[in-house]
Amino acid sequence: MADARPFHWEFHPEPVVREVFRVEGGRPLSGTVPISGAKNAALKLLAAATLTGERCRLTNVPEIEDVRAMTETLRDLGVVVDHPADNVYEIASGDVEWLFVPLEAAARMRASFILLGPLLSRFGRVIISNPGGDRIGRRPVDLHVDAMRALGASIEYRNGYYFATAPGRLRGGEVRFPFVSVMGTENAMLAATLAEGHTVIRPAAQEPEVDDLIAFLQQMGAEVERTFPDTIEVEGRKRLRGADHRVIPDRIEAGTFVIAAAVTGGRIRLEGAPCEHLGSFIDTMGRVGVGVSCGKDTIDVDGTAIGSSGYRACDVETAPYPGLATDLQPPTAVLLTQATGVSRVHEAIFEDRLEWLSEVRRMGANVEVLDPHHATISGPNHLLGTEVEIGDLRAGASLILAALAAQGTTTIHGAHHVHRGYENIERKFLDLGASISRTAEGAAVTNS
Ligand code: EPZ
């Protein structure tokens, strides 16, 4: 490290502006909603752009807090990040002089750890903080670290930081994961693009966002390919070039709006929606009785069955793609509060991603959390507006869904969590006829 800046970065988290959503429920949503670019693709594409000194251009990037956090982290490293228009980012990583990703960046966003692979691979060294991220249980990064070691890196952990070096170049090798990891796969793949020789990654995550990253890397001149559904192979190159890329649509945002129509008994059209990435979720909607039909890049949702035949209870289990996305488990749980009978929810990916159900229980949901991975929901439940608190991004969006379905006013504290991952969420709901506002915490209390 040429620089003498201290490694023990003093941690001063930015003051979070405390805001509340206030939702007046019980209105069927109708109209058309545009689906934004995928958060979990955009963050990795921004990181991938550091693999070259040439300019990369990304379009359809969602304007969300996590993207802001990633671009600020890149700028702190010395990367030039231009933002010439909404949803367009240009990245030029010619002079990266500061190979240090501080606790400050990591605490704002777990995805900052995706910088490990590209920075290590291109510059041969990086110091990166152990990441924080969502409050959805223990989320270690051992698989990322093991993957880098399998490619020849030396990594030491001291005082909350990983000190990673790869004198010369990383070497291609076998990266074997004990189970599927999305960012683990992506970090290994990013590192391997500039390593010397051939890398095989198995089992590789199959999420559409991973394939979007592969498409971008190929545009940059990387030799990377999914050779089997669960295998990615990379032939390392000496250098990559700049590229232009449009981020794929956000399947999790799309699923969230499907449920919004379903729980309000509404009818909406999603535009620019990735039906082909929502197979398991759409199957689940069919089992519950929500009308979903796919066009070329539209999804029409008909939630009117909620008032006639009603929705049916259904057992759901999350799984790596192509299974039901863990990020769609909380919205789906809200739907199941409106279904007749007992539904069992098995959250198989993360610990503690069922904890937020205690908030929806306060609204009148008949929910029992059996253990950190299992819950039952006995419906249908008449939800009533009350005060609730958001603990993480997807739980936040799901509390908005519950509030839209509820009778009366719900005050939802912790709105900033939702802005990490949903672009213009209240504008989109307002355009569909919802009654939702966002105000500063104090103002909301004064007005209530
Ligand atoms: C990605 O997280 C997404 N985040 C998550 O999105 C998503 O929920 C998750 O994949 C699963 O689909 C981004 O893409 C930025 P994993 P990731 O590694 O890659 C364990 C959202 O709301 N594990 O596939 O971090 C881990 O604890 C979010 O947008 C280890 O044990 O998830 C989990 O149980 C939150 N060691 C399982 O693997 C590791 O080193 C799968 O997690 C890494 C992971």
Boltz pocket constraint, residues with backbone or C-beta under 6 A from the ligand:
constraints:
  - pocket:
      binder: B
      contacts: [[A, 39], [A, 40], [A, 43], [A, 111], [A, 134], [A, 138], [A, 139], [A, 140], [A, 141], [A, 142], [A, 143], [A, 144], [A, 145], [A, 180], [A, 181], [A, 182], [A, 183], [A, 184], [A, 326], [A, 327], [A, 348], [A, 349], [A, 350], [A, 351], [A, 393], [A, 394], [A, 421]]
      max_distance: 6.0
